[in-house]
């Protein structure tokens, strides 16, 4: 793989990660937590990136046509939309009911023992948000022919993993840059501003949930 092709793949990954969506809204919400916001936002993004890697490898190994036929099945699409809407609804409602200033980790032995659980949870949230969204699969299906048009060698497992890895490097660059900017902003933000951002993010996540639920119902109308 030449340098120019690698850069093209990384830029494409960056462009995929940048637009506003449920994952980015969850990253924003987590970045403004009182404690370890940067870690939480990073783990959300890394979870989503891991899911993109799994889907990308599936496209390269299974093929775009087989995966497209699977995803375009009404019942498969309906199930994915419902799962996606459920987790988005859970995230949004939980955030609206919580106070970002209520939790301060490491204050007692129980918190210390379970300190890594929220981090694992955020990784899983990012992973599930992507894997349950049919749009993720459809994007990668449309992306597959573009990769082939770049004349990238995809004969071996290593070649396919490298192509997916270069694409994901762009996603990681976005997650890192976005999380750093948000964490820096949080350091200087007032309590009122943090609360507004957290609640607004939660509200937008709920709007995404309603949009996904609408798409699920529309399948059988």
N, C-alpha and C positions, 0 to 999 in steps of 0.2 A: 504494500500500500504506500503510495507516494505521499509526500507532505501536503500537497494541495488537496488531495482527496480527504486526508485525515482532518484538515481544517474545515472543509465543507461539511463533513459529518458532525464535527463539534459545534459549528455555527448552527446547523439545523437542530441539534439537540437543545442549544440555548434558546432558539426561537420557539421550540415546543414548550419549554418550561416557563417562559416569561409571561404569556398572557394570563389575565385574571381568571381564576377557576377555583374549584373547591380546595385543591391542594394548597394553592398560594394563599387562599383565605385562612386555611388552618395554620399555615406557617406564620402569617401575620398575627393571628390570635395567640399562638403559643409564644411568639417572640416577645409579647408584652406581658408575659407572666412575671410575677414578682421575683421568682427564683428560677434560675437555670433556663431562662427563656431562649437563649441562643442554642443551647443543647437540644431543647424540645423542638425548636423550629428546624434545626439541622436534621434531627432524627426523622421528623415527618417527611422532609424532602428526600432523605436517603431511602426511606421506606418506599416512597413513590418511585424513586429511581430504580430500586431493586425490582419492582413490579414491571417497569418499562423494560428492564433487561430480560426478564422472563418472557415477556410478550415478544420482544425483538427476536430472541433465540427461537421462539415458537414459529415466528414468520419465516426465519431462515431455514429451519429444519422441516417444518410441516408443509410450508408453502402457502402463498397468499390465497390461492383458490380454495384449498381445503378449509383454511381458517375462516375465510369469508363465508363459505356455505354454512359453516357451523354457527357463526355469529348472526347470520341473517335468518336463522331459524327463529320463528316467532316466540316459542316457549323459552328458548335459551336467552334471547334478548330480553324478554319480559322478566325472567328470573334475575338477570344481572341488574336491570334497572331497579327492580324492587329492593334488592340487596343494597345497591348504591344509595337509593333514596332513604333506606332505613338507617344506614350508618351516618349519612349526612344529617338526618333529622335528630339522631341521638347526639351528635357532636353539637349541633346548633342549640338544642334545648338545654343540654348540660352547661354550655357556656353562658346562656342567658340566665340560668339559675345560680351560677357561681359568681364569686367575687374574686377577681385576679389578685387581690391583696390579702385574701384570707389565708393562703398557704405559704408557709415559710419552711422549707425542708431542713432537716438536720437539727430540729429543736428538741427532739426526744428520741429514745432508743427505738421506738416503733418506726419513726420516720427513717432513721438511719438504716434499719434492717430492710426496709422496703424502698430504699431510695432509687433503685434501678427500675422498679416496676413502671413508673410513669414514662420512663425513657423507652422501654420495650413497647409500652402501649402506643406511644406516638409513632414508633417505627411501623407497628402493625396497622395503625390508622392510615398512614400514608400508603402502605402496600395495598390494603384492601380498597381504598378509594380508587386506585388505578385499576386493579384487577377486576373490580365489579362494574366498571364503566364500559359499555359496548363501544363508546366513542374512542376509547384507548385502542381497542383492537382494530377498529375501522381506520384510525389514523395510521397505525403501523402497516395495515394491509395496503393502504395507498402509498406508504413510504417504501415498501419493498421494491416495486418496480423502479423507483428513483435510485435506490442503492445499486440495482443491477445496471442502470444506465451509466453509472460512474465507472464501469469496468473494473470493479473491485474483485480481486481473487477470492472466491468463496468456496473453494474446492475442499478445504479441510475444516475440521472443527475449530482449529486455531484461527483460521482466516475469518470465520463467521463470528467467533467470540471477539476478535479484534475490531471488526467493523461495528459490532454492537457497543463495545467498550469505548470507542472513539466518540460515538454518538452520545453516550451517557456522560462522557467527560464534559460535554457542553451543558448538560442538565445539572451536573454537580457544580460547575462554575456558577450557574445561576443561583442554585440553592445557597451556596456559600456566600456569594455577594449579597443576595437579598437578606439572608439571616444576619449578616454583619451590619448592614445598614439599619435594619430594624432594631437589633440589639443596641447599637449606638444611640439610636433615637430614644429607646426606652430608658437609657441611663440618664437622660436629661428631661424626660417627660414627667408631667405632674400626675398625681393620682387620678384627677378628673379626666385628663386626656387618655390615660391608659384604659380607664373604664369605658370611655366612649369608643375607643378603637376596638376593644374586646367585644363589646355588645354589638357594634356595627358589623364586625366580622361574623359574629354568630348569626345576625339577621340575614346577611348575604348568603351564608351557608344554608340557612333554612329556605331561602329563595331558590337556591340551586336544587335543594331537595324537592321542592314543589315542581320545578321544571322537569326533573328526572321522573317524578311520579306521573306527571302529565304524559311524558313520552311513553311510559309503561302502559298507561291506560289506553293511549291512542293506538297501540299496536292492534288491539282487538275491536276497535270501533270502525 
